[in-house]
């Protein structure tokens, strides 16, 4: 943290939240797999850690749009 110039107290909880949101979900890891990685028995608990990112929504909507465009041809 010192090398990065971060002057906050980073806790284990913050690290788990960051990993779930930024590392896993932003890179197409499914909610189910994130739950398993974090040791949760269901995705309900994982949802407390992992916020849905706008970029993930845009990526998923783009995929849907491509599927529809492809099916219309």
C-alpha positions in Angstrom: 0.0 0.0 0.0 2.9 2.3 0.7 4.4 1.8 -2.7 1.0 2.6 -4.3 0.5 5.7 -2.2 -2.7 4.3 -0.5 -3.2 5.7 2.9 -6.2 3.7 4.0 -6.5 0.7 6.3 -7.2 -2.2 3.9 -9.0 -5.0 5.7 -9.5 -8.7 4.8 -13.2 -7.9 4.1 -12.2 -5.1 1.7 -9.8 -7.5 -0.1 -12.6 -10.1 -0.5 -15.0 -7.5 -1.8 -12.5 -6.2 -4.3 -11.5 -9.7 -5.5 -15.2 -10.6 -6.0 -16.1 -7.4 -7.8 -13.0 -6.3 -9.7 -11.1 -9.5 -10.2 -13.7 -12.2 -10.7 -17.0 -10.7 -11.8 -15.4 -8.1 -14.1 -13.6 -10.9 -15.8 -16.7 -13.1 -16.6 -16.4 -15.4 -13.6 -19.9 -16.6 -12.8 -21.6 -15.7 -9.5 -21.8 -19.4 -8.7 -18.0 -19.8 -9.2 -17.3 -16.6 -7.2 -19.4 -18.1 -4.4 -17.4 -21.3 -4.5 -14.1 -19.4 -4.5 -15.1 -17.3 -1.5 -16.3 -20.4 0.3 -20.0 -19.5 0.4 -22.7 -22.2 0.3 -25.0 -20.1 -1.9 -24.8 -17.1 -4.1 -27.0 -15.2 -1.7 -24.1 -14.5 0.6 -21.8 -13.7 -2.3 -24.2 -11.0 -3.5 -23.2 -9.0 -0.4 -19.6 -8.9 -1.5 -20.1 -8.7 -5.3 -21.7 -5.6 -6.8 -22.9 -5.9 -10.4 -20.7 -3.7 -12.4 -22.0 -1.4 -15.1 -19.3 -2.8 -17.4 -20.6 -6.3 -16.8 -24.1 -5.2 -17.7 -22.9 -3.5 -20.9 -20.9 -6.6 -21.8 -23.9 -8.9 -21.3 -26.2 -6.7 -23.2 -23.7 -6.5 -26.1 -23.7 -10.3 -26.2 -27.5 -10.4 -26.3 -27.5 -7.8 -29.1 -25.0 -9.9 -31.1 -27.1 -13.0 -30.7 -30.2 -11.2 -32.0 -28.3 -9.7 -34.9 -26.9 -13.1 -35.8 -30.3 -14.8 -35.6 -32.0 -12.2 -37.9 -29.5 -12.9 -40.7 
